[in-house]
């Protein structure tokens, strides 16, 4: 069951790099800022996208998120995506968190269902809900 929203960040795609053409595989890095559990954060991440024969996309990634006072949160995740208009991309998937932060400790036991949108100009929006 999907629970309450636990985070939302907005950012920018920074770098895209082709890793392979067979199958088509691209590595993407991004930076973002927003909040997790209501705590202001900044973060960065990298994911690899493989375009499947049917045109869908399978992605796997990892990243780190920091609070203003230097506490960290790491995440890994995977999801399925699809292409939109003018090169936009939309993903849905799951995130798994790890932290030593007392403020963010609740995330150690949470699975995060996410929506990740990249617009045609490289702007990103990610929303995460706790999966109970």
Backbone as CSV, one residue per row, in Angstrom:
resi,resn,N_x,N_y,N_z,CA_x,CA_y,CA_z,C_x,C_y,C_z
1,UNK,0.834,-1.175,0.000,0.000,0.000,0.000,0.883,1.243,0.000
2,UNK,0.554,2.189,-0.849,1.300,3.442,-0.891,0.860,4.320,0.275
3,UNK,1.828,4.807,1.026,1.568,5.679,2.167,1.725,7.136,1.786
4,UNK,2.094,7.931,2.779,2.207,9.371,2.548,3.477,9.713,1.760
5,UNK,3.436,10.884,1.134,4.598,11.354,0.395,5.698,11.693,1.391
6,UNK,6.916,11.198,1.136,8.026,11.421,2.056,9.100,12.334,1.474
7,UNK,8.977,12.665,0.193,9.982,13.548,-0.376,9.596,14.093,-1.733
8,UNK,10.199,15.246,-2.062,10.049,15.833,-3.386,11.267,16.708,-3.650
9,UNK,11.886,16.499,-4.802,13.056,17.281,-5.194,12.928,17.703,-6.653
10,UNK,13.556,18.821,-6.966,13.602,19.328,-8.340,15.055,19.598,-8.684
11,UNK,15.395,19.345,-9.946,16.785,19.516,-10.311,17.001,19.631,-11.798
12,UNK,18.214,19.248,-12.205,18.647,19.407,-13.581,19.529,18.237,-13.976
13,UNK,19.244,17.686,-15.153,20.120,16.678,-15.739,21.406,17.393,-16.132
14,UNK,22.546,16.816,-15.762,23.832,17.468,-16.019,24.582,16.867,-17.199
15,UNK,24.698,15.555,-17.200,25.533,14.866,-18.189,24.807,13.628,-18.682
16,UNK,24.902,13.391,-19.991,24.449,12.126,-20.581,25.627,11.543,-21.341
17,UNK,25.823,10.227,-21.190,26.944,9.561,-21.835,26.476,8.215,-22.364
18,UNK,26.749,7.949,-23.630,26.379,6.665,-24.240,27.403,5.620,-23.803
19,UNK,26.903,4.546,-23.217,27.772,3.454,-22.789,27.821,2.329,-23.806
20,UNK,26.715,2.163,-24.549,26.628,1.075,-25.519,25.538,1.402,-26.537
21,UNK,25.678,0.823,-27.720,24.613,0.943,-28.714,23.862,-0.373,-28.896
22,UNK,24.360,-1.448,-28.281,23.716,-2.750,-28.417,23.761,-3.499,-27.094
23,UNK,22.742,-3.373,-26.248,21.545,-2.550,-26.434,21.852,-1.081,-26.140
24,UNK,21.012,-0.165,-26.645,21.228,1.257,-26.374,21.211,1.519,-24.864
25,UNK,22.339,2.017,-24.347,22.499,2.232,-22.906,23.111,3.605,-22.675
26,UNK,22.469,4.382,-21.816,22.918,5.749,-21.533,23.075,5.929,-20.036
27,UNK,24.148,6.606,-19.626,24.366,6.979,-18.238,24.003,8.456,-18.083
28,UNK,23.269,8.784,-17.019,22.798,10.143,-16.781,23.171,10.551,-15.362
29,UNK,23.703,11.777,-15.188,23.957,12.334,-13.868,23.110,13.583,-13.684
30,UNK,22.684,13.826,-12.440,21.825,14.969,-12.141,22.112,15.507,-10.745
31,UNK,21.683,16.735,-10.494,21.691,17.353,-9.166,20.286,17.830,-8.876
32,UNK,19.917,17.852,-7.573,18.586,18.316,-7.213,18.565,18.906,-5.809
33,UNK,17.451,19.508,-5.463,17.236,20.006,-4.104,15.748,19.966,-3.813
34,UNK,15.430,19.879,-2.537,14.036,19.811,-2.122,13.955,19.412,-0.675
35,UNK,13.175,18.348,-0.401,13.026,17.904,0.983,12.764,16.405,1.046
36,UNK,13.232,15.818,2.143,12.909,14.442,2.506,12.423,14.479,3.950
37,UNK,11.268,13.901,4.207,10.639,13.935,5.530,10.495,15.368,6.037
38,UNK,10.324,16.314,5.126,10.167,17.717,5.495,11.462,18.437,5.788
39,UNK,12.596,17.759,5.645,13.912,18.340,5.929,14.539,18.793,4.614
40,UNK,14.974,20.057,4.509,15.600,20.530,3.264,16.848,19.715,2.924
41,UNK,16.983,19.371,1.641,18.103,18.544,1.182,18.619,19.017,-0.167
42,UNK,19.851,18.633,-0.455,20.425,18.738,-1.799,21.021,17.370,-2.111
43,UNK,21.055,17.030,-3.392,21.568,15.714,-3.732,22.096,15.619,-5.139
44,UNK,22.690,14.465,-5.414,23.151,14.149,-6.754,23.058,12.653,-6.958
45,UNK,22.914,12.281,-8.208,22.786,10.869,-8.516,23.175,10.559,-9.943
46,UNK,23.323,9.281,-10.204,23.641,8.776,-11.532,22.800,7.535,-11.769
47,UNK,22.258,7.431,-12.972,21.525,6.217,-13.321,21.874,5.795,-14.735
48,UNK,21.678,4.513,-14.992,21.911,3.926,-16.303,20.574,3.486,-16.862
49,UNK,20.305,3.877,-18.101,19.054,3.530,-18.775,19.347,2.642,-19.972
50,UNK,18.620,1.538,-20.051,18.730,0.615,-21.183,17.409,0.669,-21.944
51,UNK,17.480,1.011,-23.220,16.278,1.047,-24.054,15.997,-0.374,-24.534
52,UNK,14.814,-0.853,-24.213,14.410,-2.215,-24.570,13.869,-2.254,-25.995
53,UNK,13.826,-3.446,-26.596,13.334,-3.565,-27.981,11.929,-2.996,-28.200
54,UNK,11.077,-3.003,-27.160,9.717,-2.470,-27.312,9.655,-0.954,-27.123
55,UNK,10.818,-0.311,-26.886,10.864,1.141,-26.703,10.763,1.592,-25.266
56,UNK,10.472,0.682,-24.335,10.457,1.054,-22.922,11.898,1.175,-22.420
57,UNK,12.048,1.715,-21.221,13.375,1.957,-20.655,13.458,1.300,-19.286
58,UNK,14.554,0.584,-19.026,14.821,0.067,-17.686,15.986,0.857,-17.116
59,UNK,15.799,1.429,-15.927,16.843,2.235,-15.305,17.230,1.716,-13.938
60,UNK,18.520,1.878,-13.614,19.050,1.567,-12.294,19.961,2.709,-11.889
61,UNK,19.873,3.128,-10.612,20.693,4.252,-10.202,21.066,4.235,-8.743
62,UNK,21.850,5.254,-8.400,22.288,5.443,-7.025,22.594,6.915,-6.817
63,UNK,22.530,7.329,-5.556,22.814,8.724,-5.278,22.996,8.996,-3.807
64,UNK,23.314,10.257,-3.522,23.452,10.716,-2.144,22.675,12.013,-1.982
65,UNK,22.151,12.187,-0.792,21.382,13.372,-0.435,21.947,13.895,0.876
66,UNK,22.078,15.216,0.988,22.643,15.822,2.192,21.676,16.838,2.777
67,UNK,21.629,16.892,4.110,20.880,17.936,4.789,21.780,19.167,4.906
68,UNK,21.214,20.293,5.278,21.987,21.534,5.405,23.084,21.426,6.464
69,UNK,22.880,20.591,7.475,23.903,20.442,8.518,24.833,19.252,8.275
70,UNK,24.829,18.717,7.055,25.823,17.730,6.653,25.488,16.277,6.904
71,UNK,24.254,15.974,7.289,23.884,14.577,7.443,23.541,13.991,6.080
72,UNK,23.902,12.720,5.877,23.758,12.121,4.561,22.767,10.986,4.509
73,UNK,22.278,10.765,3.301,21.354,9.682,2.974,21.794,9.145,1.621
74,UNK,21.982,7.843,1.517,22.286,7.257,0.209,21.084,6.446,-0.246
75,UNK,20.978,6.271,-1.552,19.870,5.503,-2.108,20.330,4.722,-3.327
76,UNK,19.657,3.624,-3.555,19.776,2.868,-4.792,18.353,2.613,-5.266
77,UNK,18.190,2.413,-6.544,16.842,2.175,-7.036,16.821,1.667,-8.454
78,UNK,15.617,1.295,-8.868,15.402,0.886,-10.246,13.977,1.218,-10.638
79,UNK,13.772,1.349,-11.946,12.448,1.691,-12.412,12.281,1.451,-13.897
80,UNK,11.041,1.595,-14.338,10.698,1.480,-15.750,10.281,2.840,-16.266
81,UNK,10.697,3.147,-17.495,10.392,4.446,-18.055,9.848,4.383,-19.460
82,UNK,9.429,5.560,-19.908,8.954,5.693,-21.283,9.302,7.091,-21.776
83,UNK,9.456,7.200,-23.091,9.746,8.488,-23.708,8.461,9.282,-23.874
84,UNK,8.583,10.607,-23.724,7.468,11.511,-23.943,7.783,12.465,-25.073
85,UNK,7.021,13.516,-25.144,7.155,14.506,-26.205,8.507,15.227,-26.146
86,UNK,9.123,15.419,-27.304,10.364,16.187,-27.458,11.526,15.674,-26.617
87,UNK,11.537,14.390,-26.288,12.651,13.819,-25.532,12.437,13.765,-24.033
88,UNK,11.267,14.155,-23.552,10.965,14.009,-22.126,10.956,12.522,-21.776
89,UNK,11.214,12.218,-20.506,11.225,10.842,-20.039,10.492,10.776,-18.703
90,UNK,9.754,9.688,-18.498,8.986,9.490,-17.275,9.290,8.102,-16.721
91,UNK,9.679,8.027,-15.447,9.989,6.763,-14.784,9.067,6.527,-13.597
92,UNK,8.855,5.247,-13.273,8.199,4.816,-12.045,9.015,3.667,-11.492
93,UNK,9.263,3.668,-10.175,10.065,2.595,-9.617,10.162,2.645,-8.112
94,UNK,11.195,1.988,-7.595,11.405,1.870,-6.149,12.806,2.333,-5.760
95,UNK,12.878,2.996,-4.605,14.143,3.418,-4.011,14.329,2.714,-2.671
96,UNK,15.589,2.457,-2.341,15.952,1.849,-1.066,17.022,2.734,-0.440
97,UNK,16.819,3.105,0.826,17.631,4.126,1.484,18.541,3.532,2.547
98,UNK,19.625,4.295,2.837,20.519,3.952,3.941,21.060,5.247,4.513
99,UNK,21.013,5.380,5.847,21.504,6.595,6.485,21.931,6.326,7.924
100,UNK,22.841,7.156,8.421,23.180,7.171,9.847,22.571,8.406,10.506
101,UNK,21.876,9.225,9.731,21.240,10.440,10.241,20.090,10.081,11.184
102,UNK,20.069,10.696,12.359,18.953,10.476,13.280,17.679,11.107,12.738
103,UNK,17.801,12.248,12.051,16.627,12.931,11.499,15.967,12.126,10.385
104,UNK,16.773,11.395,9.625,16.263,10.654,8.469,16.206,9.146,8.719
105,UNK,16.433,8.718,9.961,16.547,7.293,10.287,15.322,6.489,9.868
106,UNK,14.152,7.096,9.864,12.931,6.382,9.463,13.071,5.789,8.056
107,UNK,13.897,6.397,7.222,14.058,5.929,5.848,14.838,4.617,5.749
108,UNK,15.575,4.250,6.795,16.294,2.976,6.780,15.349,1.793,6.643
109,UNK,14.116,1.949,7.075,13.153,0.852,7.029,12.050,1.102,6.017
110,UNK,12.291,1.976,5.080,11.239,2.347,4.117,11.642,1.958,2.696
111,UNK,10.648,1.536,1.942,10.783,1.408,0.494,10.100,2.638,-0.085
112,UNK,10.750,3.316,-0.991,10.186,4.525,-1.581,9.708,4.289,-3.001
113,UNK,8.404,4.370,-3.204,7.849,4.317,-4.561,8.024,5.706,-5.165
114,UNK,8.619,5.791,-6.356,8.913,7.104,-6.912,8.309,7.330,-8.289
115,UNK,8.115,8.610,-8.580,7.832,9.122,-9.919,8.975,10.076,-10.233
116,UNK,9.597,9.912,-11.384,10.719,10.758,-11.786,10.449,11.235,-13.199
117,UNK,10.394,12.539,-13.358,10.091,13.147,-14.654,11.273,13.996,-15.100
118,UNK,11.644,13.857,-16.359,12.668,14.703,-16.972,12.003,15.392,-18.152
119,UNK,11.980,16.737,-18.146,11.344,17.440,-19.260,12.298,17.552,-20.441
120,UNK,11.829,18.071,-21.538,12.609,18.149,-22.778,13.873,18.992,-22.631
121,UNK,13.910,19.894,-21.646,15.084,20.754,-21.430,16.008,20.224,-20.338
122,UNK,15.694,19.055,-19.761,16.557,18.460,-18.749,16.183,18.781,-17.316
123,UNK,15.077,19.475,-17.087,14.607,19.725,-15.727,14.021,18.443,-15.138
124,UNK,14.283,18.194,-13.865,13.816,16.970,-13.229,12.905,17.270,-12.040
125,UNK,11.956,16.390,-11.817,11.099,16.406,-10.628,10.960,14.977,-10.163
126,UNK,11.246,14.747,-8.894,11.102,13.416,-8.319,10.224,13.511,-7.074
127,UNK,9.227,12.639,-7.003,8.349,12.542,-5.838,8.436,11.123,-5.315
128,UNK,8.489,11.002,-3.970,8.652,9.691,-3.350,7.574,9.498,-2.275
129,UNK,6.972,8.299,-2.283,5.979,7.917,-1.286,6.468,6.683,-0.566
130,UNK,6.173,6.589,0.725,6.505,5.380,1.464,5.595,4.246,1.015
131,UNK,6.186,3.082,0.775,5.406,1.894,0.444,5.339,1.049,1.705
132,UNK,4.150,0.916,2.248,3.979,0.202,3.520,3.671,-1.254,3.290
